[in-house]
Amino acid sequence: MNFAWTAEEAAFRQRLKDFLAATLPDDWERFSQHGPASPALTEYARAFCGKLAEDGLLTPHWPVEIGGQGLDPWHQTILAEEMWVAGEPRGGQYMNVNWVGPTLIKYGSPAQQQRYLPAITGGTALWCQGFSEPGSGSDLASLRTRAERVGEDYHVNGQKIWTSYAGLADTCFLLCRTGEDRKKGISILLVPMDTPGITVRAIPSLIGEGDIHEVFFDDVRVPATALFGDEGQAWEIIAFSLVNERLGIPRYRLARAARDRAVAVLKAQGGWSGEAVRIEAAHAAALCEAARTASYAIVTKRAQGEAVGPESSSARFATVMAERRVAEFVVEYLPEALADAHPYLKMHHQRGIVAGIAAGAAEIQLNIIANDVLKLPREPR
């Protein structure tokens, strides 16, 4: 297997590095400790993504007719890696370019594409995904938020939880029940977050700012034109979306950079002489590389036009393991980083600590791997 980048890919990466060096403020490492869902970073991200769009670097992997440059999945990977190693200055808008936009392109009506895509390609839109519910996080097919068709409207009632970006989002990619079948009875509505009847409550967190929320829908009325795809098509659409979401978040790149930064600090401080610290650093580096190569195997399939299935969960779990090991390494050998002594390492810790929850809990990924990749038998109840 050839792991070398082409000259074109290397030039694209350098272009991104140059853009970041010229655009990010001098105090970015400290500023980036504001979480991706914080008001401060969300506001900054709108300006930053606008500049990315002007330079053709926001959605270069999208089709040309939708505002992109038609670049392949490797360019998408390079873009995501450079954004994440910098601390993801796109904020919550990384969802737009990874999966919201591509899903709109594949399944949206012409009117929906016309309404929502320009704001994404212009770098101004912020979305949230209304998936998990109390009692329906691990088992998404058991969700109970209901949308009842009444004339030309849907009336929505229910609750979502652990919803990132909900407090500042413009639009919710909302999963709701329109029928009784566990999977075929689920549909998607694109719901403006300023619709009457929606209440958002922040969930207090030990880390980050405004990252997760409860969202309540009390007789929320949205037009039938808000239906995304057909009634009962949600499960197919979600499968497409989640593959794009998980592979568009190269946390392994940020984790490896944090590990390398921590090693450099330890060497400078004289803390690199012990055998234990070297072994732990090696373990962390190995897991980061394993996650990277697992992810690259998936990108290879996408670049060759092959379908990506449950094996994406293997790459996702490898990344979770890498993130956790690096975070544990920093806490063990540089705990002062969590008290602002090393802003980059603190930023990574805040991003990394949720790696096993965001974009699908680690335990759910293990279930998918066991059932759909390894084909292991279920134990009789």
Secondary structure, DSSP 8 states (H G I E B T S, - for coil): ------HHHHHHHHHHHHHHHHHS-TTHHHHTTS-TTSHHHHHHHHHHHHHHHHTT-SSTTS-GGGTS----HHHHHHHHHHHHHTT-TTGGGHHIIIIIHHHHHHH--HHHHHHHHHHHHTT---EEEE---TT-SS-GGG---EEEEETTEEEEEEEEES-TTTTT-SEEEEEEESSSSTTTTEEEEEEETTSTTEEEEE---SSSSS--EEEEEEEEEEEGGGEESSTT-HHHHHHHHHHHHHHT--HHHHHHHHHHHHHHHHHHHT---SHHHHHHHHHHHHHHHHHHHHHHHHHHHHHTT----THHHHHHHHHHHHHHHHHHHHHHH-GGGGGTSSHHHHHHHHHHTTTTTTTS-HHHHHHHIIIIIS-------
